[in-house]
Amino acid sequence: MKRLAIDFGSSTTKIYMTGCGVVLMEATCAAVEEYVENGENKLNIKALGDKARALSGRAALNTHIVNPVFEGDILNETIAAHLLQYFLEKCEITRRKAKHTEVMFIIPCGSGDGLKQKYRRIADECGIAMTYFTLTPFAAVLGHNVAISESTPVFCLDIGYGITNIAAFSQDGLIAGINVNLGGGNIDVHLIDVLAENYDLKIGALTAEKLKNTVGSLLEDDNKLMVADGREVSGGTPASFAVNSSHLYDIIVTYVDKILEYVNVVMGKLPAEVASGVVHGGVFLSGGLIKMDGIAEYIERKLKIPVNLPDEPQLAAVIGAGVILSNDSLFDRIAVTD
């Protein structure tokens, strides 16, 4: 029986296979063509994953780039099932092999039965034998290669593309936690607006994300530079603008500070003994945005609590879920089916 851990993110899907490690990291999107047949609106999926993302901003007029997962929820089960099937096949899990495959999905803190039912339906559509779930904070801390005990609480801050998970928990269960609809995607959208309003430059989503990942920094003296290509807002002609880290600093700080406000709310709800344990153990950071230069130091300075960084922040949750799948004792305690 094969076991997979799947982190179906708003921007990127990661898959971990026991015995192999992380075997896939690809865009969670599809290029969909709309057409009318016999008076009915129909969809034709033209590309999936990274191939679909490469068409963003370049697709034909009747082709749309669809992200079936948004802010931790599955908005389009049909496209999500096509994507999952595509990703499984890339991992050499055919429909025949899927009947002998168990999958653990990583879901946001506070997710209800409705989201689990959506995951079960898309898994059934792909022929998966058994479906399990674990929460993002649990998996992310295990991705730090840290043992979770019943007596020692841990605190996790996972900042993804469309959603941020904030939680304190022990092996005994969740103590306090929330998910908020803030993440790296908000920075991309804000950056597009700022360049259009202040510098007369219209850029696309891919360029905005590349700018964030390339020159984005919370080191105040950082001065990385990248030339962004786009078009003039006023005239429509092709144009370029040299963007450096200082152009992004205030945008990034705006959203990180909002996230830290929620962190303080969760911490304020913790029992005194738990709060004391968090102060000594520090905050475990994960998620794609944590890769940014200076962000860990900024969070530590603002919270006045030590922070812990994994080697690969964007992969921490899926690696942690892989740890659960690889340890039968841990799997029996943490994995849930309902």
Salt bridges, closest charged atoms under 4 A:
ASP7 OD2 - LYS14 NZ 3.85
GLU26 OE1 - LYS90 NZ 2.87
GLU34 OE1 - HIS64 NE2 3.73
GLU37 OE2 - LYS42 NZ 3.09
ASP73 OD1 - LYS118 NZ 3.05
GLU77 OE1 - ARG121 NE 2.85
GLU102 OE1 - ARG3 NE 2.87
ASP188 OD1 - LYS212 NZ 3.26
ASP222 OD2 - LYS224 NZ 2.51
ASP293 OD2 - LYS224 NZ 3.03
ASP328 OD1 - ARG3 NH1 3.46
